[in-house]
Amino acid sequence: MPRRTDRIETTVEARARSRPHTAAPDGFVVRGVPTRLEGGRMHATATNRIAMLGAVAGVLSRSGVRVEDAESVAVSFPDFFELLDSVVER
């Protein structure tokens, strides 16, 4: 049986280092003024959507995001990283 991941809690945990977040039953609350992400590492917990979130955050960040378990993206979107790379301005 596949392991279920609480995506809200995983997202809150991943972002908690850069800005205060609070999980809610239907999403999360972010406190503070939007700024550019610094980057860092994110563990996708073997969840394809969390891995894609981390990859996009990496594109938007100053120093990139290293996504652990990034291979989980292949479950739903095998060409995701190729497509993301094709739209990123270097």
C-alpha positions, -999 to 999 in steps of 0.1 A, spaced: 0 0 0 14 34 -9 24 57 19 2 88 23 18 122 28 2 152 45 10 177 18 0 207 38 21 197 68 51 188 45 49 221 28 47 240 61 77 221 74 97 227 42 90 265 43 92 270 80 129 278 78 123 309 57 90 323 70 65 315 97 38 292 84 8 276 102 -10 246 89 -48 248 85 -73 220 76 -76 233 40 -42 249 34 -17 270 53 -12 306 65 20 325 56 30 354 78 53 382 66 61 402 36 69 383 3 106 383 -4 128 362 -27 135 327 -15 170 320 -3 172 284 -14 185 253 5 174 217 7 139 201 7 130 165 14 101 156 -9 91 126 13 88 105 -18 58 127 -29 58 138 -65 38 171 -59 61 181 -31 92 174 -53 77 196 -80 70 224 -55 106 223 -44 119 224 -80 98 254 -88 108 271 -56 144 264 -66 139 283 -99 125 313 -80 152 313 -52 185 330 -50 207 299 -47 185 270 -58 168 242 -39 183 207 -37 152 184 -38 158 150 -21 135 122 -35 131 143 -67 128 110 -87 93 107 -73 81 132 -99 83 104 -125 52 89 -110 29 115 -125 51 137 -148 82 120 -161 92 150 -183 87 176 -156 124 185 -151 130 187 -189 100 210 -193 110 231 -163 145 235 -177 132 245 -211 113 275 -196 140 287 -172 159 317 -183 196 313 -175 
